[in-house]
Amino acid sequence: MIGDKLIYFDTINSTNIFLKEHWKELPSETVVWASKQTGGYGRMKREWISPRGGLWFSVLFKPKNRPMNPWHYVRLYTMAIKNVLSKKFKLETVIKWPNDLLVDNKKICGILGEGIYTGKTVAAIIVGIGLNVNNKIPDELKDIATSYIEEKNKKINLEKLLKQINSTAYYKYYIKYFKNNTISVFTKQWINNLNIRNGDFIKIISQNGEKHGKIVSIHGDYLEVLLENGLIENIYAGEVSLRKESV
C-alpha cells in the first residue's frame, strides 16, 4: 500500500530531493511528507512556495512488472486528488494539461514526476505533490492560485487527507489499472477529465516563445496541434506550458 512507509519532516528543502538522494535503500511506495519546504519546485524547476498549512509530499515508485512512464504516475495523483476533493470535501477541480488541478482557473495543486535512470532504463519514479489546503494564498498570487481554506473557509486534517489521497491512488487506480494491458484505459479516463478537448484553441508557451493553434487530438504523452501556419505539430508535456484560449 502506498504510504505503508511514511517519513515525516517538520521542515525540509524538498521531499523530492530527499527521495532522489535515498531511493535505493527505500521500498517502493515510500511517502515523504513535510510541513514546510524551503526549496520546493515544480516543472522546469519553477519555485513552489510551500508554507505550513499546505500538503507537501513525494512518493517513490520502483515496482516490478508495472509501466514505468513518469507521466502515468503524475496522472495517478491528479486523478486521486481530484476524486478525494470532490467526493470527500465537495470541491470540484479540473485537470489542466498535463499536471495541475484548477478551481475556477486558479491552481490549487501541482504535481511533478521525475524519473531516476540507470543507463537508459527507468529504475525509479518520484512523484512530488504540492496541494494548497489550509494555507492562505499571498495577495500577489490570488489571481492565479487558491487553496481549500480560501474556497471553503474550512480546514482539513492534513494527515487524514494524505491517507485518503494515497488510499484512493492505490486502490481505485494503481492496483486496478497500472498493468501493461490496462494502463490505456486509465489514460482515457484522465483525458476525459482534462480542461481541454479536441477543437479547442490554445496558446503554447515555451523557452523559444509562443505559438497558437487548435487541438487536433489528445494522446497520453502529447497533443497533436494544428498551428496558425497550417503545420501540424506534436506538443510534448515536458517542454511547454499551455493556456486555453477563447475563440
C-alpha positions as CSV (number, residue, x, y, z in Angstrom):
1,M,0.0,0.0,0.0
2,I,1.3,3.5,-0.8
3,G,2.4,5.1,2.4
4,D,3.0,2.0,4.5
5,K,6.4,3.5,5.0
6,L,5.9,7.2,5.9
7,I,8.8,9.6,6.6
8,Y,7.8,12.9,8.1
9,F,9.8,16.1,8.4
10,D,8.8,19.3,10.1
11,T,11.0,21.3,7.6
12,I,13.0,20.1,4.6
13,N,14.4,21.6,1.5
14,S,12.4,19.3,-0.8
15,T,10.7,16.0,-0.4
16,N,11.6,15.1,-4.0
17,I,15.2,15.8,-3.4
18,F,15.2,13.6,-0.3
19,L,13.9,10.7,-2.3
20,K,16.3,11.3,-5.1
21,E,19.1,11.0,-2.6
22,H,17.7,7.9,-0.8
23,W,15.7,6.0,-3.4
24,K,18.0,3.0,-3.5
25,E,17.5,2.0,0.2
26,L,13.8,2.8,0.5
27,P,11.0,0.5,-0.5
28,S,8.6,1.2,-3.4
29,E,5.6,3.3,-2.4
30,T,7.5,5.1,0.4
31,V,5.9,8.5,1.1
32,V,7.9,11.5,2.4
33,W,5.8,14.3,3.9
34,A,6.9,17.7,5.2
35,S,5.0,20.5,7.0
36,K,7.2,23.1,5.2
37,Q,9.6,23.0,2.3
38,T,12.3,25.6,1.8
39,G,13.3,24.6,-1.7
40,G,10.1,23.2,-3.3
41,Y,10.0,23.2,-7.1
42,G,7.7,22.3,-9.9
43,R,8.1,21.7,-13.6
44,M,11.0,23.5,-15.3
45,K,12.5,24.0,-11.8
46,R,10.0,26.8,-11.1
47,E,9.8,27.7,-7.4
48,W,6.9,26.2,-5.5
49,I,6.1,28.2,-2.3
50,S,5.5,25.6,0.4
51,P,4.5,27.2,3.7
52,R,2.8,25.5,6.7
53,G,-0.8,24.5,6.1
54,G,-0.3,23.0,2.7
55,L,0.2,19.3,1.9
56,W,3.7,18.8,0.5
57,F,4.7,15.2,-0.1
58,S,6.5,12.9,-2.5
59,V,6.0,9.2,-3.4
60,L,8.7,6.7,-4.5
61,F,7.7,4.1,-7.1
62,K,10.0,1.3,-8.2
63,P,7.6,-1.5,-8.9
64,K,8.1,-4.8,-10.7
65,N,6.1,-5.6,-13.8
66,R,4.3,-2.3,-14.0
67,P,4.6,0.5,-16.6
68,M,7.5,2.9,-15.8
69,N,6.5,6.1,-17.6
70,P,6.7,9.0,-15.1
71,W,3.6,10.6,-16.7
72,H,1.4,7.7,-15.7
73,Y,2.3,8.4,-12.0
74,V,1.6,12.1,-12.4
75,R,-1.8,11.2,-13.7
76,L,-2.3,8.8,-10.9
77,Y,-2.2,11.7,-8.4
78,T,-4.1,14.2,-10.4
79,M,-7.0,11.7,-10.6
80,A,-6.7,10.6,-7.0
81,I,-6.7,14.2,-5.6
82,K,-9.5,15.3,-7.9
83,N,-11.5,12.3,-6.7
84,V,-10.9,12.9,-3.0
85,L,-11.5,16.7,-3.1
86,S,-14.8,16.1,-5.0
87,K,-16.2,13.1,-3.0
88,K,-14.9,13.9,0.5
89,F,-14.7,17.7,0.5
90,K,-17.2,18.9,-2.1
91,L,-14.6,20.9,-4.0
92,E,-14.7,20.4,-7.8
93,T,-11.5,20.7,-9.8
94,V,-10.4,20.2,-13.4
95,I,-7.1,18.8,-14.6
96,K,-5.0,21.4,-16.5
97,W,-2.9,19.5,-19.0
98,P,-0.6,17.9,-18.0
99,N,-0.2,18.1,-14.3
100,D,-2.1,20.8,-12.4
101,L,-5.5,20.9,-10.7
102,L,-7.6,24.1,-11.0
103,V,-10.5,25.6,-9.2
104,D,-12.2,28.3,-11.4
105,N,-8.9,28.6,-13.4
106,K,-6.8,29.0,-10.3
107,K,-4.2,26.5,-9.4
108,I,-4.8,24.5,-6.2
109,C,-2.4,21.6,-6.9
110,G,0.8,21.0,-8.9
111,I,2.3,17.6,-9.5
112,L,5.8,16.8,-10.7
113,G,7.1,13.4,-11.9
114,E,10.8,12.7,-12.1
115,G,12.5,9.5,-13.4
116,I,15.6,8.0,-11.9
117,Y,17.6,6.3,-14.6
118,T,20.3,3.6,-14.6
119,G,21.7,4.0,-18.1
120,K,18.6,4.3,-20.4
121,T,16.4,2.3,-18.0
122,V,14.0,3.9,-15.6
123,A,14.9,2.5,-12.2
124,A,12.5,4.6,-10.1
125,I,9.9,7.3,-10.4
126,I,9.3,10.1,-7.8
127,V,6.1,12.0,-7.8
128,G,6.0,15.3,-5.9
129,I,2.7,16.8,-4.9
130,G,2.0,20.3,-3.7
131,L,-1.6,20.8,-2.6
132,N,-2.8,24.1,-1.2
133,V,-5.0,23.2,1.8
134,N,-5.0,25.3,4.9
135,N,-2.5,27.8,3.7
136,K,-3.6,31.3,2.8
137,I,-2.6,32.5,-0.7
138,P,-0.4,35.6,-0.8
139,D,-2.2,38.7,-2.3
140,E,0.1,38.8,-5.3
141,L,-0.8,35.2,-6.2
142,K,-4.6,35.3,-5.6
143,D,-5.4,35.8,-9.3
144,I,-3.7,32.6,-10.3
145,A,-3.7,30.4,-7.2
146,T,-6.1,29.2,-4.5
147,S,-6.4,26.8,-1.5
148,Y,-9.1,24.7,0.1
149,I,-9.4,27.2,3.0
150,E,-9.8,30.1,0.6
151,E,-12.6,28.3,-1.3
152,K,-14.5,26.7,1.6
153,N,-13.4,28.7,4.7
154,K,-12.7,25.4,6.5
155,K,-9.6,23.5,7.5
156,I,-8.7,19.8,6.7
157,N,-6.7,17.5,8.9
158,L,-3.6,17.1,6.7
159,E,-2.6,13.6,7.9
160,K,-6.1,12.3,7.3
161,L,-6.1,13.9,3.8
162,L,-2.8,12.4,3.0
163,K,-4.0,8.9,3.9
164,Q,-7.2,9.4,1.9
165,I,-5.3,10.5,-1.2
166,N,-2.8,7.7,-1.1
167,S,-5.5,5.1,-0.4
168,T,-7.6,6.3,-3.4
169,A,-4.5,6.4,-5.6
170,Y,-3.6,2.8,-4.6
171,Y,-7.0,1.0,-4.6
172,K,-9.0,3.0,-7.2
173,Y,-6.3,3.3,-9.8
174,Y,-2.9,1.8,-9.2
175,I,-3.9,-1.8,-8.4
176,K,-6.7,-1.8,-11.0
177,Y,-5.1,-0.1,-14.0
178,F,-1.3,0.0,-13.7
179,K,-0.7,-3.0,-15.8
180,N,0.6,-3.1,-19.4
181,N,-2.8,-4.2,-20.7
182,T,-5.0,-1.8,-18.8
183,I,-2.9,1.4,-18.5
184,S,-4.5,2.8,-21.7
185,V,-7.9,2.6,-20.0
186,F,-6.7,4.7,-17.2
187,T,-5.1,7.2,-19.6
188,K,-8.5,7.6,-21.4
189,Q,-10.2,8.4,-18.0
190,W,-7.5,11.0,-17.4
191,I,-8.0,12.6,-20.9
192,N,-11.8,12.7,-20.2
193,N,-11.1,14.8,-17.1
194,L,-8.9,17.4,-18.7
195,N,-9.8,21.0,-19.2
196,I,-9.1,20.8,-22.9
197,R,-10.9,19.0,-25.7
198,N,-10.3,18.3,-29.4
199,G,-11.0,21.5,-31.3
200,D,-10.0,23.9,-28.5
201,F,-7.8,26.8,-29.4
202,I,-4.6,27.0,-27.2
203,K,-1.5,29.2,-26.6
204,I,1.7,27.1,-26.3
205,I,4.4,28.8,-24.2
206,S,8.0,27.5,-24.4
207,Q,11.5,28.9,-23.9
208,N,11.5,29.7,-27.6
209,G,8.4,31.9,-27.4
210,E,4.7,31.4,-28.0
211,K,2.6,29.6,-30.6
212,H,-1.1,29.5,-31.2
213,G,-3.1,26.6,-32.6
214,K,-6.1,24.2,-32.4
215,I,-6.0,20.8,-30.8
216,V,-6.5,18.0,-33.3
217,S,-6.2,15.1,-30.9
218,I,-5.1,14.4,-27.3
219,H,-2.8,11.5,-26.6
220,G,-1.2,10.1,-23.4
221,D,2.1,11.9,-23.8
222,Y,1.4,14.7,-26.4
223,L,-1.1,16.9,-28.1
224,E,-1.5,16.9,-31.9
225,V,-1.9,20.6,-32.7
226,L,-2.8,22.5,-36.0
227,L,-0.7,25.6,-35.8
228,E,-1.6,29.0,-37.3
229,N,0.9,28.5,-40.1
230,G,-1.0,25.4,-41.2
231,L,1.5,22.8,-40.0
232,I,0.6,20.0,-37.6
233,E,3.0,19.6,-34.6
234,N,3.1,17.2,-31.7
235,I,3.4,19.1,-28.4
236,Y,5.0,17.2,-25.6
237,A,4.2,17.9,-22.0
238,G,7.7,18.2,-20.6
239,E,8.6,21.1,-22.9
240,V,5.8,23.6,-22.7
241,S,3.1,25.4,-20.7
242,L,-0.3,25.7,-22.2
243,R,-3.2,28.2,-22.0
244,K,-6.7,27.6,-23.3
245,E,-7.9,30.5,-25.4
246,S,-11.4,31.8,-26.2
247,V,-12.3,31.9,-29.9
